[in-house]
Amino acid sequence: MIKDLLLAESKQYSVLLVFNDESKYIGQISMSEDKKRVKVKHQHGIEWVPLNEISSCSLSIPITPQ
């Protein structure tokens, strides 16, 4: 999951994060320097979330016409 989060951060992809309590955030992310937390910019604000609270992560990769 860390590799996916790092890819999303570097390419500025949107992510869907699902947490252990089944709540969800969709937005842009940034990793903390120690790689133990992720900052999520979502529709209701900005949250810092510990990685151990995330149960799954999905990336939204834009498709560009060629």
A tleap script that builds the chain and sets N, CA, C and O, in Angstrom:
source leaprc.protein.ff14SB
mol = sequence {
  NMET ILE LYS ASP LEU LEU LEU ALA GLU SER
  LYS GLN TYR SER VAL LEU LEU VAL PHE ASN
  ASP GLU SER LYS TYR ILE GLY GLN ILE SER
  MET SER GLU ASP LYS LYS ARG VAL LYS VAL
  LYS HIE GLN HIE GLY ILE GLU TRP VAL PRO
  LEU ASN GLU ILE SER SER CYS SER LEU SER
  ILE PRO ILE THR PRO CGLN
}
set mol.1.N position { 0.822 -1.188 0.000 }
set mol.1.CA position { 0.000 0.000 0.000 }
set mol.1.C position { 0.871 1.258 0.000 }
set mol.1.O position { 0.494 2.261 -0.607 }
set mol.2.N position { 2.013 1.225 0.661 }
set mol.2.CA position { 2.884 2.407 0.706 }
set mol.2.C position { 3.337 2.790 -0.694 }
set mol.2.O position { 3.396 3.976 -1.021 }
set mol.3.N position { 3.659 1.805 -1.523 }
set mol.3.CA position { 4.086 2.104 -2.898 }
set mol.3.C position { 2.976 2.818 -3.660 }
set mol.3.O position { 3.246 3.758 -4.408 }
set mol.4.N position { 1.729 2.382 -3.480 }
set mol.4.CA position { 0.596 3.039 -4.138 }
set mol.4.C position { 0.437 4.471 -3.642 }
set mol.4.O position { 0.189 5.377 -4.437 }
set mol.5.N position { 0.576 4.679 -2.347 }
set mol.5.CA position { 0.447 6.024 -1.791 }
set mol.5.C position { 1.571 6.935 -2.282 }
set mol.5.O position { 1.331 8.105 -2.583 }
set mol.6.N position { 2.779 6.415 -2.362 }
set mol.6.CA position { 3.899 7.217 -2.873 }
set mol.6.C position { 3.700 7.567 -4.347 }
set mol.6.O position { 4.017 8.678 -4.771 }
set mol.7.N position { 3.175 6.620 -5.126 }
set mol.7.CA position { 2.878 6.884 -6.535 }
set mol.7.C position { 1.804 7.964 -6.654 }
set mol.7.O position { 1.939 8.894 -7.449 }
set mol.8.N position { 0.745 7.840 -5.867 }
set mol.8.CA position { -0.337 8.833 -5.893 }
set mol.8.C position { 0.182 10.210 -5.508 }
set mol.8.O position { -0.222 11.217 -6.091 }
set mol.9.N position { 1.071 10.255 -4.535 }
set mol.9.CA position { 1.638 11.534 -4.118 }
set mol.9.C position { 2.493 12.140 -5.230 }
set mol.9.O position { 2.363 13.327 -5.528 }
set mol.10.N position { 3.357 11.348 -5.838 }
set mol.10.CA position { 4.266 11.887 -6.856 }
set mol.10.C position { 3.538 12.293 -8.134 }
set mol.10.O position { 3.929 13.265 -8.780 }
set mol.11.N position { 2.488 11.566 -8.507 }
set mol.11.CA position { 1.740 11.865 -9.735 }
set mol.11.C position { 0.505 12.726 -9.484 }
set mol.11.O position { -0.203 13.096 -10.421 }
set mol.12.N position { 0.251 13.041 -8.213 }
set mol.12.CA position { -0.913 13.831 -7.795 }
set mol.12.C position { -2.229 13.186 -8.218 }
set mol.12.O position { -3.151 13.871 -8.661 }
set mol.13.N position { -2.309 11.859 -8.078 }
set mol.13.CA position { -3.545 11.136 -8.343 }
set mol.13.C position { -4.485 11.280 -7.152 }
set mol.13.O position { -4.038 11.445 -6.017 }
set mol.14.N position { -5.772 11.218 -7.413 }
set mol.14.CA position { -6.751 11.135 -6.328 }
set mol.14.C position { -6.755 9.713 -5.794 }
set mol.14.O position { -6.500 8.758 -6.527 }
set mol.15.N position { -7.050 9.587 -4.504 }
set mol.15.CA position { -7.120 8.263 -3.888 }
set mol.15.C position { -8.428 8.115 -3.125 }
set mol.15.O position { -9.019 9.093 -2.666 }
set mol.16.N position { -8.858 6.880 -3.003 }
set mol.16.CA position { -9.959 6.518 -2.115 }
set mol.16.C position { -9.330 5.732 -0.986 }
set mol.16.O position { -8.783 4.651 -1.205 }
set mol.17.N position { -9.405 6.269 0.223 }
set mol.17.CA position { -8.884 5.577 1.400 }
set mol.17.C position { -10.058 5.049 2.208 }
set mol.17.O position { -10.982 5.798 2.526 }
set mol.18.N position { -10.026 3.766 2.540 }
set mol.18.CA position { -11.041 3.151 3.395 }
set mol.18.C position { -10.352 2.819 4.713 }
set mol.18.O position { -9.270 2.231 4.734 }
set mol.19.N position { -10.996 3.203 5.809 }
set mol.19.CA position { -10.398 3.042 7.129 }
set mol.19.C position { -10.974 1.833 7.857 }
set mol.19.O position { -11.984 1.263 7.445 }
set mol.20.N position { -10.313 1.456 8.945 }
set mol.20.CA position { -10.724 0.292 9.725 }
set mol.20.C position { -12.169 0.390 10.214 }
set mol.20.O position { -12.826 -0.636 10.389 }
set mol.21.N position { -12.671 1.602 10.437 }
set mol.21.CA position { -14.058 1.782 10.895 }
set mol.21.C position { -15.043 1.919 9.729 }
set mol.21.O position { -16.195 2.300 9.933 }
set mol.22.N position { -14.588 1.608 8.500 }
set mol.22.CA position { -15.382 1.649 7.261 }
set mol.22.C position { -15.669 3.061 6.752 }
set mol.22.O position { -16.391 3.204 5.766 }
set mol.23.N position { -15.135 4.107 7.382 }
set mol.23.CA position { -15.284 5.452 6.832 }
set mol.23.C position { -14.344 5.587 5.638 }
set mol.23.O position { -13.411 4.800 5.476 }
set mol.24.N position { -14.603 6.605 4.794 }
set mol.24.CA position { -13.844 6.770 3.548 }
set mol.24.C position { -13.526 8.237 3.319 }
set mol.24.O position { -14.297 9.123 3.687 }
set mol.25.N position { -12.374 8.475 2.704 }
set mol.25.CA position { -12.007 9.795 2.212 }
set mol.25.C position { -11.571 9.641 0.767 }
set mol.25.O position { -10.911 8.666 0.404 }
set mol.26.N position { -11.947 10.618 -0.058 }
set mol.26.CA position { -11.473 10.695 -1.434 }
set mol.26.C position { -10.780 12.040 -1.574 }
set mol.26.O position { -11.354 13.076 -1.241 }
set mol.27.N position { -9.542 12.026 -2.068 }
set mol.27.CA position { -8.836 13.282 -2.242 }
set mol.27.C position { -7.380 13.094 -2.615 }
set mol.27.O position { -6.943 12.000 -2.974 }
set mol.28.N position { -6.642 14.188 -2.522 }
set mol.28.CA position { -5.202 14.207 -2.800 }
set mol.28.C position { -4.460 13.919 -1.501 }
set mol.28.O position { -4.936 14.267 -0.420 }
set mol.29.N position { -3.299 13.285 -1.604 }
set mol.29.CA position { -2.555 12.936 -0.402 }
set mol.29.C position { -1.121 13.455 -0.438 }
set mol.29.O position { -0.579 13.758 -1.501 }
set mol.30.N position { -0.520 13.550 0.748 }
set mol.30.CA position { 0.914 13.789 0.937 }
set mol.30.C position { 1.348 12.902 2.092 }
set mol.30.O position { 0.638 12.767 3.089 }
set mol.31.N position { 2.513 12.302 1.947 }
set mol.31.CA position { 3.051 11.443 3.002 }
set mol.31.C position { 3.853 12.286 3.991 }
set mol.31.O position { 4.469 13.282 3.612 }
set mol.32.N position { 3.840 11.881 5.257 }
set mol.32.CA position { 4.706 12.523 6.246 }
set mol.32.C position { 6.146 12.075 5.985 }
set mol.32.O position { 6.376 11.077 5.302 }
set mol.33.N position { 7.096 12.806 6.524 }
set mol.33.CA position { 8.502 12.460 6.284 }
set mol.33.C position { 8.867 11.096 6.848 }
set mol.33.O position { 9.709 10.401 6.279 }
set mol.34.N position { 8.249 10.699 7.958 }
set mol.34.CA position { 8.559 9.396 8.554 }
set mol.34.C position { 7.761 8.253 7.920 }
set mol.34.O position { 7.916 7.097 8.312 }
set mol.35.N position { 6.908 8.575 6.944 }
set mol.35.CA position { 6.091 7.589 6.206 }
set mol.35.C position { 5.159 6.790 7.122 }
set mol.35.O position { 4.826 5.643 6.825 }
set mol.36.N position { 4.738 7.402 8.244 }
set mol.36.CA position { 3.811 6.731 9.157 }
set mol.36.C position { 2.423 7.354 9.135 }
set mol.36.O position { 1.474 6.797 9.687 }
set mol.37.N position { 2.312 8.518 8.489 }
set mol.37.CA position { 1.024 9.203 8.392 }
set mol.37.C position { 0.850 9.745 6.982 }
set mol.37.O position { 1.817 9.945 6.247 }
set mol.38.N position { -0.400 9.976 6.629 }
set mol.38.CA position { -0.697 10.555 5.327 }
set mol.38.C position { -1.644 11.741 5.540 }
set mol.38.O position { -2.588 11.665 6.327 }
set mol.39.N position { -1.373 12.833 4.827 }
set mol.39.CA position { -2.256 14.003 4.864 }
set mol.39.C position { -3.208 13.880 3.688 }
set mol.39.O position { -2.779 13.749 2.542 }
set mol.40.N position { -4.504 13.921 3.978 }
set mol.40.CA position { -5.525 13.783 2.944 }
set mol.40.C position { -6.262 15.113 2.802 }
set mol.40.O position { -6.844 15.612 3.766 }
set mol.41.N position { -6.235 15.681 1.600 }
set mol.41.CA position { -7.027 16.877 1.291 }
set mol.41.C position { -8.304 16.380 0.635 }
set mol.41.O position { -8.281 15.911 -0.503 }
set mol.42.N position { -9.419 16.481 1.351 }
set mol.42.CA position { -10.685 15.955 0.844 }
set mol.42.C position { -11.747 17.047 0.857 }
set mol.42.O position { -11.465 18.191 1.216 }
set mol.43.N position { -12.967 16.694 0.467 }
set mol.43.CA position { -14.023 17.689 0.287 }
set mol.43.C position { -14.423 18.404 1.576 }
set mol.43.O position { -15.019 19.479 1.515 }
set mol.44.N position { -14.111 17.833 2.741 }
set mol.44.CA position { -14.500 18.450 4.008 }
set mol.44.C position { -13.331 19.068 4.764 }
set mol.44.O position { -13.512 19.557 5.879 }
set mol.45.N position { -12.149 19.054 4.186 }
set mol.45.CA position { -10.999 19.647 4.857 }
set mol.45.C position { -9.727 18.852 4.649 }
set mol.45.O position { -9.565 18.149 3.651 }
set mol.46.N position { -8.829 18.977 5.613 }
set mol.46.CA position { -7.539 18.286 5.572 }
set mol.46.C position { -7.389 17.482 6.856 }
set mol.46.O position { -7.647 17.990 7.947 }
set mol.47.N position { -6.973 16.229 6.725 }
set mol.47.CA position { -6.791 15.341 7.878 }
set mol.47.C position { -5.423 14.678 7.799 }
set mol.47.O position { -4.959 14.337 6.711 }
set mol.48.N position { -4.781 14.497 8.937 }
set mol.48.CA position { -3.589 13.654 9.056 }
set mol.48.C position { -4.051 12.321 9.604 }
set mol.48.O position { -4.698 12.271 10.650 }
set mol.49.N position { -3.729 11.238 8.911 }
set mol.49.CA position { -4.220 9.911 9.278 }
set mol.49.C position { -3.035 8.952 9.422 }
set mol.49.O position { -2.193 8.882 8.527 }
set mol.50.N position { -2.955 8.209 10.538 }
set mol.50.CA position { -1.913 7.178 10.661 }
set mol.50.C position { -2.152 6.053 9.652 }
set mol.50.O position { -3.294 5.659 9.419 }
set mol.51.N position { -1.087 5.544 9.061 }
set mol.51.CA position { -1.219 4.479 8.063 }
set mol.51.C position { -1.877 3.226 8.633 }
set mol.51.O position { -2.571 2.514 7.907 }
set mol.52.N position { -1.673 2.946 9.921 }
set mol.52.CA position { -2.254 1.735 10.493 }
set mol.52.C position { -3.771 1.801 10.630 }
set mol.52.O position { -4.399 0.794 10.958 }
set mol.53.N position { -4.377 2.972 10.384 }
set mol.53.CA position { -5.837 3.105 10.400 }
set mol.53.C position { -6.457 2.900 9.013 }
set mol.53.O position { -7.681 2.858 8.887 }
set mol.54.N position { -5.627 2.771 7.973 }
set mol.54.CA position { -6.118 2.600 6.606 }
set mol.54.C position { -6.203 1.111 6.297 }
set mol.54.O position { -5.216 0.385 6.416 }
set mol.55.N position { -7.404 0.660 5.894 }
set mol.55.CA position { -7.557 -0.762 5.557 }
set mol.55.C position { -7.356 -1.019 4.068 }
set mol.55.O position { -6.917 -2.106 3.693 }
set mol.56.N position { -7.669 -0.037 3.199 }
set mol.56.CA position { -7.407 -0.200 1.765 }
set mol.56.C position { -7.262 1.159 1.093 }
set mol.56.O position { -7.694 2.191 1.608 }
set mol.57.N position { -6.638 1.113 -0.075 }
set mol.57.CA position { -6.343 2.323 -0.838 }
set mol.57.C position { -6.573 2.016 -2.312 }
set mol.57.O position { -6.105 0.995 -2.815 }
set mol.58.N position { -7.292 2.897 -3.007 }
set mol.58.CA position { -7.494 2.764 -4.453 }
set mol.58.C position { -7.071 4.068 -5.109 }
set mol.58.O position { -7.389 5.151 -4.617 }
set mol.59.N position { -6.355 3.963 -6.220 }
set mol.59.CA position { -5.905 5.140 -6.959 }
set mol.59.C position { -6.857 5.436 -8.106 }
set mol.59.O position { -7.402 4.522 -8.725 }
set mol.60.N position { -7.049 6.699 -8.380 }
set mol.60.CA position { -7.811 7.129 -9.544 }
set mol.60.C position { -6.802 7.693 -10.541 }
set mol.60.O position { -6.311 8.811 -10.386 }
set mol.61.N position { -6.502 6.895 -11.570 }
set mol.61.CA position { -5.492 7.273 -12.558 }
set mol.61.C position { -6.196 7.826 -13.792 }
set mol.61.O position { -6.963 7.108 -14.433 }
set mol.62.N position { -5.950 9.087 -14.137 }
set mol.62.CA position { -6.612 9.663 -15.306 }
set mol.62.C position { -6.131 9.014 -16.604 }
set mol.62.O position { -4.957 8.673 -16.750 }
set mol.63.N position { -7.050 8.855 -17.524 }
set mol.63.CA position { -6.721 8.318 -18.847 }
set mol.63.C position { -6.650 9.498 -19.803 }
set mol.63.O position { -7.608 10.258 -19.944 }
set mol.64.N position { -5.500 9.639 -20.458 }
set mol.64.CA position { -5.330 10.745 -21.390 }
set mol.64.C position { -5.390 10.212 -22.816 }
set mol.64.O position { -4.767 9.196 -23.126 }
set mol.65.N position { -6.137 10.891 -23.687 }
set mol.65.CA position { -6.208 10.447 -25.084 }
set mol.65.C position { -4.863 10.625 -25.772 }
set mol.65.O position { -4.097 11.533 -25.449 }
set mol.66.N position { -4.592 9.744 -26.724 }
set mol.66.CA position { -3.309 9.826 -27.431 }
set mol.66.C position { -3.464 10.365 -28.815 }
set mol.66.O position { -2.478 10.496 -29.540 }
savepdb mol mol.pdb
quit
